[in-house]
């Protein structure tokens, strides 16, 4: 597929999605959100891709938020639709993808940018990264899952503080709050994420998909996560990967997933 606002690279079973609007600090306009949906879907369906890394192009930004110029004149109905559609097409879609997604946060991750990182399964930030949810400074609130996922990751108190102050935090603070897993030097960001991805690639893709579904279930309203774990655990026993993994262990060799 051809994309105007993103670049896709594939190597060693790792897919890389680079958001490529550096002149607008990779702000998420409608077209970019639609393209990201298609790109995640395409890589998820590709049997040769086992991990996806998402990052931003340019020196300054991962993503500086939703594109403000596109919604500045929206009314209530259009605002609600923007949020609903965005969550469905991109943010919930990424969180529930069967292929693991690593966000390589290479600079500003603001508003929808931080929301995209938080929807990803793992976050790694470079030392220069700055994160925040500045929406209340624009008279609106985070609408791509930010009020929910920030509370889940950093706790309700920190979420309230970050949202109400609309301020930015450093990569170190983000790690302290549990918002990112690791902080690395800027030049080490992609190599680190690739090493992490390579460790994931060695394991069973079907088991990892089951683990994503089970872990996500712990935070879903009205869903019993323990029941989902039992169901997903059972399903693993019917997979070729389970046969290969257990056989390889008993034969004292490495599994070939
Ligand atoms: N939506 C639309 N355009 C954006 C944008 C966004 N969220 N963030 C940055 N841009 C654009 C700027 O308008 C500017 O475009 P221009 O050159 O055509 O004027 C360009 O990207 C560069 O941004 P600029 O503000 O000049 O860079 P900076 O280094 O001075 O400041 C930020 C960087 C991130 C602090 C600043 O761009 C900013 O506050 N952006 C908005 C963040 C935000 O509120 N996001 C949440 C949206 S809900």
Boltz pocket constraint, residues with backbone or C-beta under 6 A from the ligand:
constraints:
  - pocket:
      binder: B
      contacts: [[A, 22], [A, 23], [A, 24], [A, 25], [A, 27], [A, 64], [A, 65], [A, 66], [A, 67], [A, 68], [A, 69], [A, 108], [A, 110], [A, 111], [A, 112], [A, 134], [A, 135], [A, 138]]
      max_distance: 6.0
